[in-house]
Amino acid sequence: MLRTAAVTAGIVVAIAALSAVHLTQGTSDTGVLDVLQALIGQGDAQTLAVLEGSRVPRLLTALLLGVAIGVAGAGMQSVARNPLASPDTLAVNAGAHLAVVVVAAFGLTLPTLPAGVLAFAGGLAAATVVLGLSGGGSTSPRLVLVGSAVALALQSLTILFLLMFEQETTGLFAWGSGSLTVSDLDATARMTPVVVVAVAALVAMGRSLDILALGDDNASLLGLKVRRTRVGAVLLTVALTAAAVTVAGPVGFVGLAAPVVTRLLVPRVGAHRVLLPLSGLVGVLVVLGADVLLRAVFGAAKALPVPTGVPTTIIGAALLVWLARRGRSSGGSARQAPAGRVGVAGTRGRVVAVGVALAVLVVAAPVVGLLLGDRVVLLGDLANWLSGRTGTALTFVLDQRLPRVLAALAAGAALAVSGCGIQSVSRNPLAEPGLLGITAGAGLGAIAMITLVPLAGAWHIAGAAGAGAVVAFALVYGLAWRSGLDPDRLVVIGIALWSAGMALITLLIVVSDPWNTAKALTWMSGSTYGRTPDQVLPVALALAVVVPLLWWRHRELDLHSLDEDTPRVLGVRVERSRLAVLAGSGVLAATAVAAIGVVAFVGLVAPHLARSLVGGRNARVLPVAAAVGAVLVSAADTLGRTVIAPAQIPAGLVIALVGTPYFVTVLWRTREARTG
Amino acid sequence: MRIPALVAAAAILLTACGTTENPATTTSASAGGPVTVTDARGKNVELEAPARKVVALEWGEAEIVTSLGVMPVGVADTAGYKTWNAAAPLDASVKDIGKRSEPSVDAIVALDPDVVVIAEERDSTLVPQLEKYVPVVVTKSSDASRNLDRLREDVRMIAKAVGKSAEGDKLLSDMDAKLAEGKKALEGKGVAGTPFFMADGWLEGSTVSIRPFGKGSLVSDIAEQVGLKNAWTGQVDPQWGLGQTDVEGLSVLTDPKTVLFYSASEDDVFTTGLAQNPVWQRLPFVASKKVTKFAGGTWTFGGPKSVASIADQVVRAVTA
């Protein structure tokens, strides 16, 4: 009790100090002395105007955001009974953000309250999906995996809207990562009552939340209406998140960080009536601290285009890593094989049928890809083209379409095989190069190369992507290693690095080329636009080398997916073998990213589809997954080039749009498998 | 699941036979002698004849081509052009070839153009690819160290490529005359040297981002040419001459004579998002009500006609 009081007092003092510093930072030359004079009532009119028109709104907005997201995070962690839950990891932020962007894209400027209601609806939908799919409250990191994957899908949709409505949404790119550059207190003032009421209601529910923490059965025994309590708490936390997104966009990872820091400061804080408000205060500390730090490092003018969400995401990612390392291993040896339902034994006849069908599709997908597009050509044209008898125009159309089609095929196959490798050794059905931070690392490397050396060639970009992937992978692997490699820990740390990587990519873009967000967005969402044959070469080479190697060791992969001990007993050098598989998967993912940009879901979905077609043995899964991945990305690319021609949708976004429903079904099945 | 897929694939294969063109078409003979232009890359682009079918991938270039009396056959994002550039309207016949960030190569080729005019940096991978099929002329598009001279070079180059050099010179002399006329008018009123600030901006919720047109941006060069003085001294990028700031950052503008010009063809953030802001209200041009919104469709990165229109609007506002 004494400790709680002392900590609270400390936090309040720290907030006061940070607020004071915050008030002295800004793009005008109103400095510390002016502010001090104003505070003792002797400020000149200009200082007062600057304070009233810019600095106080920014400060109050930061305070409101901190409280809202901090309390929301603590509430969500309680409801989910999971220390990793937060508005980010439950996709609530992403859902709310998507709702707001969609409205802006259609040129509507909504008043704050309707915008907030919309954000609430978006956030609630996302939270419902995530909590529903992961079976409500559970202590497993599965909740985070599901949430992150859903967030990924929602972010892809958001990017799609930003791309399609470039001119309408120019300012939304930076806002999309959380910005405090408010011009007035209008939105903040309107959202304040929402936040106050929601926080008060949550705190009032504190006793019920305390009882809920004992587990559903115990809580029921003690007379708590478990369902009602949970639904009420979810609604309130989503309302808090939506309010924050409406005011400033999604400020990343504060909701995760605040309760974690609170529990660190006051380890024995059990009662929600203390935990919730304290988390709110810590949330303020995180937001203010990030904002002050950002402007202290860059200077106020330079920091302007950098969203406050960037530093908070990086801070939050570091905390997530720390949490994951600290958490107990979730019993690695007792995990099931990496599939929702490997019920299919894979009879010979079935395998043959699947093989033939896939072979046809692998040929048909690129052929259709060559035929369709803004200009539709026919098979006869193709034949003419192959024999060099087409006219210049058609020759050119097909000449430039070919590398795109090949890039899609090769990258799809590479990502799929990469996903197979990663899922096997991590024994996690939701692992994939994207969620392990590898594609974000590769993307960061490639974008850094493009930024620093605008004329960099394909090999340079592939090399930089590879280097980025290696660094990200080494970080994920090194951080997840703690006297052994826990598969869940690996993925949670991967998600942390994925978020940090995306935040850094945002930082790089807004600082280096703020007026060309469309190009960057296209790149970040996986596009085959303007590919040349030499850009396809690295990924083709990686496929030619790594896939046979992986296939050659398919038995080892099978053993890895069983459990931790079997391969050891059978004499496999587990760590060395796992590292080799992960390295090969990393190379595949990195070259794929260098070829077509960051594409999510393929590495996740293709192995699942393959297993459901031919059973769980990697000798079959690897080639089938490669074919499935190639067909998927090729089809997505063809669709994206055709449906809204002459404009185009990047292949990665089509994959996200098509892949999400499938992914949701996979999740639903694995949920059944676990509970049933 | 696989059976329908197979059927669909088979159906496509069956129906897709045939061709969309007769093999080995010959190019039509064209009038006029060969032309060689040296573009922004320093590359000599050779055309068999002055181009008549032109595709322009940026709005400024599309405007220049149109102003020369050559209606382009294709322009990127024609709907956006209509909203943002009214200086030289496009005919309804002009084909949309996709977004400016990713123009459709298929659509460009389908138009069978004589030349493609592309701005430096927009999709550098596109230039070498397109060049295999069609001559590509690369413009500088913007250069914050010498924007008006850069514009003259771009105009002369495009004019030569389309065989309209005389029209190009006329376009430029009209522009220069307009600038000189404006300068005279300003001097006549004794308002030469008036400090100005120019910007555009965005509003999202309560978040306002302001983009000042700094020294070296095309609009700023126009205003300086007629005798005004850019009051914005913040950092700008070397290509476009654009900066970034927030409301508070504007408080460095203290000269009471300062006038504001802003561009907003869609949302008007300056009157909706900032009107009640105390810093905004204290700004000299707000206090003295010397605020001018450029007419809708004033493209601040345009060609000579845009320049003339901007010069007109600036001069009218300052001499009023």
Contacts between the chains, C-beta under 8 A, distances in Angstrom:
chain1	res1	chain2	res2	distance
A	26	B	248	4.9
A	27	B	245	5.9
A	27	B	246	5.9
A	27	B	248	5.0
A	27	B	249	3.5
A	28	B	248	4.7
A	28	B	249	6.4
A	28	B	251	4.1
A	28	B	252	6.6
A	28	B	279	7.8
A	29	B	251	7.8
A	29	B	252	6.9
A	30	B	248	7.8
A	30	B	251	7.3
A	45	B	282	7.2
A	46	B	251	6.8
A	46	B	282	6.7
A	48	B	278	7.5
A	49	B	251	7.6
A	49	B	278	4.1
A	49	B	279	5.0
A	49	B	281	7.5
A	49	B	282	4.9
A	50	B	248	5.6
A	50	B	251	6.0
A	50	B	279	5.7
A	52	B	278	4.6
A	52	B	279	7.9
A	53	B	247	6.0
A	53	B	248	7.0
A	53	B	277	4.4
A	53	B	278	3.9
A	53	B	279	3.5
A	53	B	280	6.6
A	53	B	281	7.9
A	54	B	246	6.8
A	54	B	247	5.6
A	54	B	248	3.7
A	54	B	277	7.8
A	54	B	279	5.6
A	55	B	248	7.1
A	57	B	206	7.6
A	61	B	206	7.8
A	100	B	205	7.9
A	104	B	204	6.6
A	107	B	266	7.2
A	109	B	203	7.4
A	109	B	267	6.3
A	109	B	272	7.9
A	112	B	205	6.8
A	112	B	206	7.8
A	115	B	205	6.9
A	163	B	99	7.8
A	163	B	101	7.8
A	166	B	99	6.7
A	166	B	100	7.6
A	166	B	101	6.6
A	167	B	80	5.8
A	167	B	83	7.8
A	167	B	84	7.4
A	167	B	266	7.5
A	168	B	266	6.9
A	170	B	202	5.8
A	171	B	201	7.7
A	171	B	202	2.9
A	171	B	203	7.2
A	171	B	204	5.5
A	171	B	207	7.5
A	171	B	209	4.9
A	172	B	202	7.8
A	172	B	204	5.8
A	174	B	209	7.3
A	175	B	204	4.9
A	175	B	205	7.8
A	175	B	207	5.7
A	179	B	207	5.2
A	181	B	207	5.5
A	181	B	208	6.9
A	181	B	209	6.7
A	181	B	246	4.9
A	182	B	205	7.7
A	182	B	206	4.2
A	182	B	207	5.6
A	182	B	208	7.6
A	183	B	203	7.7
A	183	B	206	5.8
A	183	B	207	7.2
A	183	B	208	4.0
A	183	B	246	7.5
A	183	B	247	5.3
A	183	B	273	5.3
A	183	B	274	5.7
A	183	B	277	5.5
A	183	B	280	7.9
A	184	B	206	5.6
A	184	B	273	7.6
A	184	B	276	6.0
A	184	B	277	5.7
A	185	B	206	7.4
A	186	B	206	5.3
A	187	B	205	4.8
A	187	B	206	4.0
A	188	B	206	6.8
A	246	B	205	6.2
A	247	B	205	6.2
A	247	B	206	6.9
A	248	B	205	7.3
A	248	B	207	6.9
A	249	B	204	7.6
A	249	B	205	7.8
A	249	B	207	7.4
A	301	B	234	6.6
A	301	B	235	7.0
A	301	B	244	7.9
A	301	B	245	7.0
A	301	B	249	6.6
A	302	B	235	8.0
A	304	B	244	5.5
A	304	B	245	6.5
A	304	B	246	6.0
A	304	B	249	7.4
A	305	B	209	7.9
A	305	B	244	5.3
A	353	B	2	7.4
A	354	B	2	7.4
A	357	B	2	4.4
A	357	B	5	7.1
A	357	B	6	6.2
A	360	B	6	6.3
A	360	B	9	6.1
A	361	B	5	6.6
A	361	B	9	6.8
A	364	B	9	4.2
A	364	B	12	7.2
A	364	B	13	7.2
A	367	B	13	7.7
A	368	B	9	7.8
A	368	B	12	6.0
A	371	B	12	7.7
A	371	B	16	5.7
A	373	B	106	5.1
A	374	B	98	7.6
A	374	B	104	4.5
A	374	B	105	8.0
A	374	B	106	3.5
A	374	B	107	4.9
A	374	B	110	7.2
A	375	B	20	7.9
A	375	B	106	4.1
A	375	B	107	7.4
A	375	B	109	7.2
A	375	B	110	5.1
A	376	B	20	7.3
A	377	B	20	5.4
A	378	B	16	5.2
A	378	B	17	6.4
A	378	B	18	4.6
A	378	B	19	5.6
A	378	B	20	5.6
A	379	B	13	7.0
A	379	B	16	4.5
A	379	B	17	4.7
A	379	B	18	7.1
A	380	B	17	5.7
A	380	B	18	4.7
A	380	B	19	3.7
A	381	B	19	4.8
A	381	B	20	5.5
A	381	B	21	6.9
A	384	B	19	6.3
A	384	B	23	5.1
A	389	B	23	4.2
A	389	B	24	5.7
A	390	B	21	7.0
A	390	B	23	6.5
A	390	B	24	7.9
A	391	B	21	5.4
A	391	B	22	7.8
A	391	B	23	7.2
A	391	B	24	6.5
A	391	B	25	4.1
A	392	B	25	7.9
A	392	B	27	7.5
A	392	B	133	6.2
A	393	B	21	7.7
A	393	B	109	5.0
A	393	B	110	7.2
A	393	B	112	5.8
A	393	B	133	7.2
A	394	B	20	7.2
A	394	B	21	5.5
A	395	B	133	7.8
A	396	B	105	7.9
A	396	B	109	5.4
A	396	B	132	6.4
A	396	B	133	3.7
A	396	B	134	7.9
A	397	B	105	7.2
A	397	B	106	5.5
A	397	B	109	5.2
A	397	B	110	7.9
A	399	B	132	7.0
A	400	B	105	5.3
A	400	B	129	5.5
A	401	B	106	7.8
A	454	B	121	7.9
A	454	B	124	7.5
A	455	B	124	7.2
A	514	B	244	6.7
A	515	B	237	7.6
A	515	B	240	6.6
A	515	B	242	6.6
A	516	B	101	8.0
A	518	B	99	7.2
A	518	B	100	7.7
A	518	B	101	3.8
A	518	B	102	7.9
A	519	B	101	5.6
A	519	B	123	7.8
A	522	B	101	6.3
A	522	B	102	6.3
A	527	B	102	7.3
A	529	B	102	4.9
A	530	B	102	7.8
A	530	B	105	7.9
A	530	B	123	6.1
A	530	B	125	4.2
A	530	B	126	5.4
A	530	B	129	6.6
A	531	B	125	7.9
A	532	B	125	6.5
A	532	B	128	7.9
A	532	B	129	6.8
A	645	B	98	7.4
A	645	B	104	6.1
A	645	B	106	7.3
A	645	B	107	7.2
A	646	B	96	6.0
A	646	B	97	5.2
A	646	B	98	3.7
A	646	B	103	7.4
A	646	B	104	3.7
A	646	B	106	7.3
A	646	B	107	4.1
A	647	B	98	4.8
A	647	B	99	5.1
A	647	B	102	7.6
A	647	B	104	7.4
A	648	B	98	6.6
A	648	B	99	7.6
A	648	B	102	5.5
A	648	B	104	6.7
